[in-house]
Amino acid sequence: MDASTRSEIDQQRSPTTTGRAGWRLSSQITAMVAGSLLIAVVATSIVSSILTSSALSNDYMRAGKNIATVLAEQVRVYVLLGNPEGSRRAVETVRLFPGMEQAAIYEIDGNVLSHFGDDPSWPQFDTGSYLALAETQLENETRGYWQFIAPVFADSAEPMLEDQEAKLEKKSLIGWVRLRISKSPLYVARNKIIAGNLTVISIFLLLLLFGLRRTGNFLTRPLEDFVDTMQRSAEGQDHRQRVQLLGSREMLQLGNSFNHMMQVLEQREVALANARDQALDAARLKTEFAANVSHEIRTPLNGIVGTLDMLHRSGLNSQQLEYVSLAESASNALVDLINDILDFSRLTLVHSSVNATAFD
């Protein structure tokens, strides 16, 4: 058997691995769960931000409408009397509300009793469009502000200040209150909430990743030990390897099955080794027996050959000489056969020696 053939046989016997090594099982579990949770958390954060922004926007709009309504009730007397100073004091009270940019109080003819704000042209508006206004409403909304308008009625005073005839009269419009509130506080509050959510989510994800890493290592450690044991068994051909897996019921079953398989293989290996030893012992005994018997047969056979040789030289007649020659030839052939058996026996018993013989 040449070297190339032996190499091919060794390659067929030895296990081969294809492909490159991938991630550890614990890393795959951590990445899969963390990726799923990250997607879910990001989606939840986006939805939460949208809902939070909508809720805050509704709260700010409701607060703006309430301020406009309350201010309209407070300035009723000042509008009736045409008192700019009282209107100014009332307007100053709403300046403390976050995001208040513009505020103005109008009489029924459109005259501005009081106003504050950076835009001097803002108080100008079409009063004819709001003569039928019955309650506070959102006049205009942009990305930067809300604008509210509230009607001021003559009968909006406290009941204790009104007489019975005034209660029966229809509400009479005497002016308006207009407010413009910036959306900057809304955006600041929304950004703070989003930043807080992201901070909490980031901390939660870090803790979750740490927990997943520890849990993944705990769950896959028995399996990794099992793989290491299998590799050592495959490399060393040692069937005495055993595993002690801890963990889930499946892991315990896997470990018990592997140990049982290794036990069966070990028993088979021992049985094969015993059978091999017995076969070798039997072959050795047979070879020794053949060698001993052949040696014992060769001794008397040599005597027979010597006797025939002496008869061949004793002056026999032609017929007797023919018989002796025939017996001598058969004896020599039998001696050669016995010598071959002895040579084969010595070869099997590792007692042979190399003789240099010339040949063509």
C-alpha positions, 0 to 999 in steps of 0.5 A, spaced: 500 500 500 503 506 497 503 513 501 497 516 497 492 510 498 494 510 505 492 518 506 486 517 502 484 512 507 486 516 513 482 522 510 475 517 509 476 515 516 477 522 519 471 526 520 471 533 516 468 539 518 466 544 512 464 551 513 467 557 518 465 557 525 459 561 527 457 565 533 456 561 539 449 559 541 448 564 547 450 570 542 445 568 537 440 567 542 442 574 545 442 577 539 435 574 536 432 576 543 435 583 544 434 585 536 426 583 537 426 587 543 429 593 540 424 593 534 419 593 539 421 598 544 423 603 538 416 602 535 413 603 542 417 609 543 415 612 537 407 610 538 408 613 545 411 619 543 406 621 538 400 619 543 404 624 548 405 629 543 397 629 541 395 629 549 400 635 550 397 638 544 390 637 547 392 639 554 395 646 551 389 647 547 384 646 552 388 650 557 388 656 552 381 656 551 380 656 558 384 662 559 381 666 553 374 664 556 376 666 564 379 673 561 373 674 557 369 674 563 374 678 567 374 684 563 366 684 561 366 690 566 372 694 563 369 693 556 362 695 558 366 702 561 371 702 556 376 702 561 383 701 558 387 701 565 383 695 567 383 691 561 391 692 561 391 689 568 387 684 566 391 682 560 398 682 565 395 677 569 395 672 563 402 674 561 405 669 566 402 663 562 407 659 559 408 661 551 403 667 551 406 671 545 400 676 544 393 678 548 388 683 546 381 686 548 377 689 543 370 693 544 364 691 539 367 696 534 374 693 534 377 698 538 383 695 542 382 697 549 389 693 551 394 689 548 401 686 549 406 683 544 412 684 539 407 684 533 404 691 533 400 689 527 397 683 530 391 686 534 388 688 527 382 683 525 376 683 521 371 684 527 365 682 522 367 675 521 366 674 529 359 678 530 355 671 531 361 668 535 357 664 541 363 661 545 371 661 545 374 657 539 381 656 536 381 662 531 388 659 527 393 654 528 400 653 525 406 649 527 409 655 531 402 657 535 395 657 537 390 663 536 384 663 540 378 668 540 373 669 546 366 673 546 365 678 551 358 678 553 354 683 557 351 678 561 357 674 563 357 677 570 356 674 577 348 672 578 349 676 584 350 683 580 344 681 575 337 683 576 331 679 574 330 683 567 338 682 565 337 674 566 331 674 561 335 678 556 338 675 550 346 675 551 349 681 548 356 681 545 360 687 547 367 685 545 372 680 544 379 677 547 384 674 543 390 670 545 396 667 541 400 662 545 406 659 542 407 652 541 415 652 544 413 649 551 409 644 548 415 642 544 420 642 550 415 638 554 415 633 549 422 633 548 423 632 555 418 626 555 422 623 549 429 624 552 426 621 559 423 615 555 429 614 551 434 614 557 429 609 561 429 605 555 437 605 554 438 603 561 432 597 561 436 595 554 443 595 557 440 591 564 436 586 559 442 585 555 446 583 561 441 579 563 440 575 557 447 574 556 448 571 563 441 567 562 444 565 555 451 562 558 447 559 563 442 555 558 448 553 553 453 552 558 451 544 559 451 544 551 458 547 550 460 542 555 457 536 551 460 539 545 467 539 548 466 532 551 464 529 544 470 533 540 475 530 545 472 523 544 472 524 537 479 526 537 482 521 542 477 515 540 476 514 548 470 511 549 470 512 557 468 519 556 462 521 560 458 528 561 454 530 567 449 535 564 445 540 568 439 544 566 433 542 563 429 535 562 432 535 555 439 536 557 439 531 562 436 526 557 441 528 552 447 527 557 444 520 559 443 518 552 450 520 550 453 516 556 449 510 554 451 510 547 459 511 550 458 505 555 455 501 549 461 503 545 466 501 550 463 494 551 463 493 544 470 495 544 472 491 549 468 485 546 472 486 540 479 487 543 477 480 547 475 477 540 481 479 537 486 477 542 483 470 542 483 469 535 491 471 535 492 466 541 488 461 537 492 463 531 499 463 535 497 456 538 496 453 531 502 456 528 506 453 534 503 446 533 504 446 526 512 448 527 513 443 533 509 437 529 513 439 522 520 439 526 518 432 529 516 429 523 522 432 519 527 428 524 525 421 522 524 423 515 531 425 515 532 418 517 528 415 512 532 419 507 538 417 509 536 410 509 534 410 502 540 414 500 544 408 503 540 403 499 541 407 493 548 405 494 548 398 496 548 395 489 541 394 488 538 391 481 535 396 476 528 395 478 530 395 486 534 402 484 528 404 481 523 403 487 528 406 491 529 412 487 522 413 487 521 413 494 527 418 495 524 423 490 518 423 494 521 423 501 525 429 498 519 433 496 516 431 503 522 434 506 522 441 502 514 441 504 516 441 511 521 446 511 516 451 508 511 449 513 517 451 518 519 457 515 512 460 515 511 458 522 517 462 524 515 468 519 508 468 523 512 467 530 516 473 528 522 468 528 524 469 521 531 472 518 532 475 511 537 471 507 540 474 501 539 470 494 541 472 487 536 471 482 535 473 475 
